[in-house]
Amino acid sequence: MAEHVEQVERFEVSREIAATPARIFGLLCDPDGHVAIDSSGMLQAADGEAVRAAGDSFVVHMDREALGDLPMGRYDVTVEITRFEQDTLIEWTPTSPDFRPSVNHHFGYRLRPVANGTEVTSYYDWSRIHERYRAAGVFPILQKSALRATLGILARTVEGTAKVNV
């Protein structure tokens, strides 16, 4: 009898952050905000306006060499917002004409007000990726620890606790 092995195709981590949902959501709608809180080192810069609805998009300049896993070098992706609920939920998928068919992996944040600020849940879902990419065996691209680290940077950024003494 074959043993059933559950295939995990989604990571999710949560953290309470001492800031309002509106403050956090504002940063998550700003293309530069994504670059500022990225723990992977892949996001180098962004171009575009703050997003306001599902269907909005912006460009992110990437550097896959930061992960050291695939020799992809520098490339651009368009971040397409797939779900948007003001101060509550933002989700996106990165797309590129270089990746056809579309990969179809999704990243997002859910925000929930709590007594001392906001519970922020970050998720990465690759359950809907195209079979071409599934067969390549490179997913997940990020580990759960990267989501947790990004939440730490997000907290430091919006709580204003970063101090530098030179």
N, C-alpha and C positions, 0 to 999 in steps of 0.2 A: 504494500500500500504506500503510495507516494505521500510524502509529508507536505502539507500546505505551508507555503512561505508567503506571508503577506507582503505585497509590493507597496512600499511607501512612495507616494508621488506628490506629497505636499508637506512642507514644513510650516510650522506656525509657532511663534513665540510672543509672549506678552510681557509688558513692564508698565508699572505706574510711573508717570512722569508729572512733576510738579509744574504744570502749565495748563492753560485752558485748551479745550479742543480747538477753538478758533485759532489760537496761536500756532499750534502744531499743524493744523490743516493748512494754514497759510504757507508754512514752510514746505509742506508736501505738494502744494500746487505750483510752487516756484521751481522752474527747471534748475536754477543754481542751487536750490535747497537740496535736491537729490544728489548733486555732486558733493556738497558740503558734508553730508552725513554718510556717504558711502564708505563702508568698511573694507570693501574688496580691493580698492585701489584701481578698479577698472574704469570708473567714470572720471574722465579728465576735465571736461567742460561741457556746457550746454548752451544751446541757442534757442530762443523762442520766448513767447509770452507766457505768463502764468495761465494755467488751465482753469476752466470754469464749468466744464460739462463733459459728459461722455462724448467721445468723438473728437475732442481737442487733442493736440499733439505738440511735441517739441523734439528737437534733435539733441542727442547726446553723443559726444565724441568719446569713444571707448579705446582702451588699451588692454587687450587680453593678456599681454605679456605679464601683467601684474599678478595673474594667477599662476603663470608658469606651467600651464597644462597643455595648451595647444598653441602652435606657432601662427596665430592669427594676426598678431601685431595690432596696429591701429586701424580702426574702422568707425563708421558712424551708424547709429540706429535711430529710428524714429520711435519715440515713446508715444503709443496711442492709448488714450484713456478709454477703458472699456466699461468702467462703472464709476459713478460719481454721485455721492450724497453729501451735500455741504456739511462740513465739520463732523462727519460720521464715517465715510467710506470713500477711498480712492483706490482704483485698481487699474493696471496698465499691462500692455504687452509690448515688448520691443520688436520692431519690424525693420526689415532692410531689403532692398532689391537684390542684395548679394545672397540672401538666404531665401531661396524659393524651392519648394513651397514654404510658406510662413511657418516658423517654428511653433508658435502658439503656446508659449509658456507665459504665466501671469504672475505679477507681483502686486501686493497691495497692503493697505493699512486700514484697520478698523479702529475707530476711536469711541471711547465710552467715558462720559464724565464720572468721576469718583470723588470722594470727599476731599482728597488733597490734590486734585488735578485731573489727570486723564489716564485711563488704562488704554495703552496703545498695543494693538496686536498687529504684528508684521507677518505676512505669509508669502510663500513662494510655492506655486502650483504648476507642476509640469505634467499633470495627468492627461492633458489634452494635446500633447505635442504630436506632431506628424510622425508617422511610422518611420520615415526616413531618418529622423533624428533619434528616435527611440532605438532603432537598430544600430546606430553608431555607438551606443553605450556611453555617452558623455554626460548624461543627466543623472543627478542634478548638477548644475554648474556650480552653484553655491551650496555650502553646508549650513546647517541650522545655526552653527556658531557665528556665521557671518551676519545672519539676521539679528541675533542677540547683540553682537558688537555694534551694528548700525543703530539699534535702539539706544545703546549707551551713548553713542555720539549724538543722536537726536536729543536725548535728555540733556546732555552737556550744553548743546547748542541753544535749546529753547529755555532752559532753566537759567542760563547766564552764569554757570558756575565755573567756566573755564578761566583760569588765571595763569598768566605767564610772568615769571620773574626772571629778568635777565641780569 
